[in-house]
Amino acid sequence: MSEFYDMESDFKIYRIRRDASEKAQEPHVHPYYEIFYLVNGECTFFLDHNIYQLNKGDLVIIPTSSIHKSTYPKLGSSERYVINFREENFKWLDKMLDKGSAKEMLPCGVISVPERRRKYVESLMEKMIFENNGPDELSNAFLKLGLCELELFLIRCANYESNVMKEIDVNNRLMQEVASYIYANYSKKITLDELSEKYSISRSYLSKKFKEITGFGFKEYLVNVRIQNACNMLLDTDMTITEIAFECGFNDSNYFGDAFRHIKGISPNKYRKQKENI
């Protein structure tokens, strides 16, 4: 799994067209928020432990440090907007709200934007793309206002529109249950054999299907969930690295260190020391 450690600025927006020749996206995490909006086409979206089938007009809100991956059909094309922004961008909106924080009010997951409102959302994103190119010294303020407007719209959708929060993919319910079980029990000893027995399917089918749907091998996903939780503990607690390793399901602190370096590119100790830059 790859991780993008930083952005060049506080805010980025892209409109991306994809065709069958584009290389498949790797599962990844990053230390900033992402909004993913599918203009047309379809894809499967894996977010932490949830699997969604996305269609035109679906929008995904991805919190910081959430494992995610989009998978597209082999044939056909699609277009999407991708917005990346730091949590600091919530501060503008917080000042406008009477109570609560925008971060807490903004729902995470998938919103199916009502058809009658899609032109509004796409127009707003096009305005942000224009300002992102920096026509003048006012562009940054226009970008922040545009992001605030989009966030307010999404909060309104989630709270006042009916049937906008998209359900998980029922066609992949079994893999959804497997991913959710691993996500919730990452600190325990979990093996592929135990899971195949628990869900009454063959070991080979479980391994193949899980990889196909999530983009992860079973062990790869388990280790990545453990490492992501270890990252949170490194930044938010005073626990020793050995204590964190055992707390996250690793029975060998050396193996934990090797796995951490493989996924994050640096040692757990350096990751903790670089807190202010992450």
Stockholm file with secondary structure:
# STOCKHOLM 1.0

chainA/1-278         MSEFYDMESDFKIYRIRRDASEKAQEPHVHPYYEIFYLVNGECTFFLDHNIYQLNKGDLVIIPTSSIHKSTYPKLGSSERYVINFREENFKWLDKMLDKGSAKEMLPCGVISVPERRRKYVESLMEKMIFENNGPDELSNAFLKLGLCELELFLIRCANYESNVMKEIDVNNRLMQEVASYIYANYSKKITLDELSEKYSISRSYLSKKFKEITGFGFKEYLVNVRIQNACNMLLDTDMTITEIAFECGFNDSNYFGDAFRHIKGISPNKYRKQKENI
#=GR chainA/1-278 SS CEECCCCSSSEEEEEEEECTTSCCCCCEECSSEEEEEEEESCEEEEETTEEEEECTTEEEEECTTCCEEEECCSSSCEEEEEEEECGGGHHHHHHHCSSSCHHHHSCCEEEECCGGGHHHHHHHHHHHHHHHTCCSTTHHHHHHHHHHHHHHHHHHHHHHSSSCBCCCCGGGHHHHHHHHHHHHSTTSCCCHHHHHHHTTSCHHHHHHHHHHHHSSCHHHHHHHHHHHHHHHHHHHCCCCHHHHHHHTTCSCHHHHHHHHHHHHSSCHHHHHHTGGGC
#=GC SS_cons         CEECCCCSSSEEEEEEEECTTSCCCCCEECSSEEEEEEEESCEEEEETTEEEEECTTEEEEECTTCCEEEECCSSSCEEEEEEEECGGGHHHHHHHCSSSCHHHHSCCEEEECCGGGHHHHHHHHHHHHHHHTCCSTTHHHHHHHHHHHHHHHHHHHHHHSSSCBCCCCGGGHHHHHHHHHHHHSTTSCCCHHHHHHHTTSCHHHHHHHHHHHHSSCHHHHHHHHHHHHHHHHHHHCCCCHHHHHHHTTCSCHHHHHHHHHHHHSSCHHHHHHTGGGC
//
